[in-house]
């Protein structure tokens, strides 16, 4: 499914609400559930201070996912109002925050498909920025379903970018976009740690679809229509408010499932010495907030997000230690031709955004995921 073509004329006579302190929202509910509002306000661009002090409206696509719910939580904690877009059926509610940070009225839910340009255009006209996380994310699955991966990941991003450009034209100010991407864009990188300047040579349809999405977003930034930040996440794990990753194709969820007796054995390629980079989902969510708040109109930036180097064997030891259930049953398979170490060089995001991991110690990542699944 491809997004509908944007109209040739995206101009509007009334400026939509953009969350700035210079206007007041008069909201109406449309037939598709999207919130729409119009107002007359003073001309000029949105004041930067509102991002840091007043709070603004932010659209989060993929808001009900593992990372999406953590991003919604962090945005609301930072004082922003969130429009949460999900493909889940009508009636589904955004998972509540166990810590109580996400209160009623600070989020609104919209049900729909990110590939629909008409829906994205309506939503983009009512928000100040977008955190775009809606995507298919399984590398192995992408080989069996490449068309669907490109449809959701690339065409979906095209709809988001097109809608934001139309909103920017109507409002006379650049929009802001933070795009969730992945270390899979690097493929078999020639060295580690991997810097953002490393050539992208994806080895899977998933990685290729994300390269295409990045290219569209960064191109829009280079032409002045958007401020774009791409976050290339490495291995995201942990949990926030009882919500954790349940994808058993990933080592930490699979090892925890084995520790709980839900799976018989953990299969490991080789001797378990391969080292990968892990980051707590809450630390990644903070990176989204920082990136959105510090976005520069007309500029594009790419950042790696990783935190803790750990071997497969170390992950297994941590799961055993945290679960308290003794050794994890492991079946060693023949090694595959893969890099011995894949780590993120995070110097850029630390220097430019001031981001630092706070919860990404291996045992804390594992302990949070373990507690969420109990």
N, C-alpha and C positions, 0 to 999 in steps of 0.2 A: 504494500500500500504506500503510495507516494503522497506527500503533502499537496494540498491544493495550491495552485499557482496564486501568488499574491496579486492583489488588484494593482492596476497601473497607477492609481492615484490613492495614496494612503492618507491624504490630508483630512483633518477634522476641523470643524469650526469652533468647537468647544474643547478645551484642553482637559484630558482625563485627570483624575486625582493621582498625584504622584507622591503622596505622603509627606511633602515638605510643609514647613510651618506657615507657608504663605497661602494655603488654601484649605477648604473644608469639603469633605466628601459627602455627596448625596448618593447613596448606593441604591441600586435596584437589582433584583434577581432576574436573570435571564432564564429562558426555557432550558438551557443546557446546564444550569446550576452555577454558571460563572457570575461573579460579582462585577457589575459595571457601575461606574460613577462618572459624572461630569461636573465640572465647575468652571467658573471664571476665576482666574487668579492673575497675579502680577506677572508680566513677561520676564523672560530671563531664564537662566539655568537653575537647576535645583541647588539649594545651598548645601555645600559639602558638610557643614557642621551637623546637619540633620542625621547623617549616617552614624555619627558618633554620639549624639546627644538626644535628638528628638525621637529617633526610631522611624523606620520607613516600612513600606510594604514590599515584601519579597515573595516571588513565586518560586516554589520548590517543586520541580518535576521528579517523579519517582519518590514522592514524599513518604510512602508507606514502606519503603524498603529498609534493609538493615542499616545502610548509611544514611538514607533519607530521613529516617526518624531521628537519628542523632543530630543531623544538620538542623532540622526543624527545632529541636530542643535548644540547641545553642543559639540560634537566631532569636528565639523568643526570650531566652535568658539575657540576650544583649539588647533587648528593648524593641525589637522589630516585630511587626505583624506579618504573619505567614499565610500565604495562599497555597494550600497543599494540593497538588494535582496527582491523581492516582487513576490507574486503570481498574482498580477493584470496583465491584458492583456498587450501585447506589445503596446507601445504608451503612456501608463500612465506615468505621470511625478511626481516626488517627489514634494509634496506640497512646494511652495516657502516660504521663510522666509520673513514675513512682515517687520522685522527689518533690513533685508539686510545682515545678517551674512552669509547665505549660498549662495555663488556665484557660477556661472557656472565654471566648471572645478574642483571644490572641491569635487564633488560627481559624481558618475556614477551609472546608474541603470542597474540591471540585473533581468530579468524576469525568474522565475522558481520555482520549488518545493524544499523546504528544505529537503525533504525525499530522493531526488535523490543523491546517494553517488557520482556518476560520476560528477555531477555539483558541489557538495560541495568540492570534491577533487581538481577540477580545480580552484575553487575560493580560497580555503585554501592555495594553492601554491603561491598565489599572494598577500597575506596580512600578516600583523604582528599579528593581533589579531581579535577576533570575539566577538561581542555582540549579543547573540542569544535570540531574542524575539519572533520569529515566533511561534505561539501557538494558540490553541483554549482555551477560558478563561471563559466560562459561566458555573457556577456550576450547575444550574438547567438543562441546555441543555445537560450537560455531562451524566446525568442519562438516557436520551433517545438515546444518540449516544456514548456510551462508547468506542466502537471499533475505531471510528474515532478520539476520543480524545487521545487514546493510540497511534494510528498511527502517528498523527501529533506531539504530545507533547513528547512521549517517543521515537518512531522510528525516528522521525525527529532529536531529540537530538543525537541519536546513529549515524546518518549519519554525523552530524557536528563533533562529538568527533572523530569518525573514520578518517574523512578527516584530521583533525588537527594532529592526531597522525602520519598519513602517511607523512604529510608535515614536521612534526618535525623530522621524521626519515630521510627524504631526505635532510633537511637543516642542520641537526646536532645541533638543538637548540629547546628547548621546546616552544610550542605556548602559547598563552594567550586566555582564554575564560571567558567571564562574562555571566552567565546564568540567565535569568529572571525567578524567581519563585514566590511563593505566600504564604500568610499566611494560605491559605486553607490546606497546608500540616499538620498543627497542629491539625486540626479537633476541637474537643471540649476540648481545653486546660484546665488543672485542676486549673490554676491560671492565673492572669493577673496583671502586664504586662508579656508578654511572652518572655522568653529569647531563644536564638538560641539552647541552650542545652535541651530545652523541647522536649520530645519524639514526633516524627511525627506519628500521627494516623489519616490519612485523612478519611473523611466521604463521599467523592464523587469521582466518576471516574476522575474528573478534578484534585482534590488534589492528588489522587493516581498516575496519569500519571506524575505529577510534581515530586513526590517522586522518581519515577523510573528514570526520567531525571536527577535529582540531583545525584542519586546514580551512574549512569554511568559516569557523568562528574567528580565527586569527586574521583571515583576509578581510572580514568585516571591520575588524579593529583597525587594520592598516589603512582603510579608506575613511576613517574618522567617524563611522557610525556607531561604534560601540567601544566600551572599555572591556576587554576580555582577559580573563585569567584562566589558564588551563592547569589543573592539578592532576599530576600523574601519580596516582597512589600505587604503592607496592602491595604488600599482603596485609589486608585490613582484617582485624580480629578484635576480640574483646566483647564487651556488651555495655549498653547504656539503659538504665531503668528496666532491666529484665529482658531487653531485646537483644538477641545475639544472632550470629550467622549460623544457618542450619544447612548450608551447602556442603554435602559430604564429599564433594570432589576436592575440597580444601583440607589441608592436613590437620589444623586445629579442631574444626568441627568433627572430623572423622575420628581423630584420636579420642576426643571426649565421648563420642558415641560408643566407642569400644570400651572405654573406662566405665561407662554406665551399663554395659552389657547389652546395648541396643544393636551393636555390630559385633561379629565374631572375631575379627582380626584386622589389624592395620597393615596394609601392604605398602612396602617401602622399596623404591628403586635403589639398588646398590646398598652400601653399608651405612647410610644415614649421615654421611659427612657433608652433604651438600648444604650450603649456607644461603639463607634467604633473609630478606628484610621485612620486619613486621612493624605495624603501627596500630595503636589502639583506635577504635572507631571514634572515640570522643576527641582524641587529638586531631584526627582528620577533620572532624566537624568544626573544630576551632579554626583550622586552616581555611575552611570555606568562609567563615565569618570574616576573618582578617582579610582574605582576598577580596571579598565583596566590598567591604568598607574602605579599602585602600585602592580600589580600582581607579585607574587614570583614564578618563575619556579619550578615545582615539588611540589608545595604546594596547598592545597585547603582551602578555607575559606567560611564561611556562615555568612551573615549579614541580620538582619531585617532592613526594611526601612519604618518607620512611623514617624509621627510628631505631630499631633494635635488630642487630645481626644475630641469627640463631641457626644452628644446624638442625637438621631433621631429628637427629638423636637428642639434641637438647630440648626440642619441643616435646618429644616423647617422655623424657625424664621429668620435665615440668608438669605434664599432665598426670603422670604417676604420683608425683609429689603433692600436687594440689588436690587430687581426688582421694588420696589416701588409701587407694585400693590395691596397691602393689603393682608389680610390673605389668605393662601393657602388652598383650599378645601381638607380636609382630611377625610378619612373613616377608622375608627379604627376596625381592625379585632381581633379575639381572639388571645391572645398571643401564641407563639410557644415555645417549650422547647429549648431555646437557651441561651447562656451565657449573663449575664447582662452587662459585660464589656469585650471587646477584644482589648487589647492595645499591642503595640510593645515595648519591651525593646530594646532601640537603643544605649545602652552604648558602645557596642562593635564597631559599625561602627563609632561612634564619636571618640572613643579613637584610633582606629587602622588606619582609613582612614582620620580622620580629617573632616568628613562630618558633616555639620550642616544645618538644614532646613532654608531657607531664605524667601520662598514665601508661606509657608504653614499655615498661619493664616486662620481660617475658612472663614472669610468674603472675604479675597483676593482670596482664592480658588474659592468661589462661584461667586465673581465678574468677575474673568477672564473667567470662564465658561459661565456666562451670556452674557458678551460682545462678546464672540466668536460666540454665536448663534444668534446674532441680525442681 
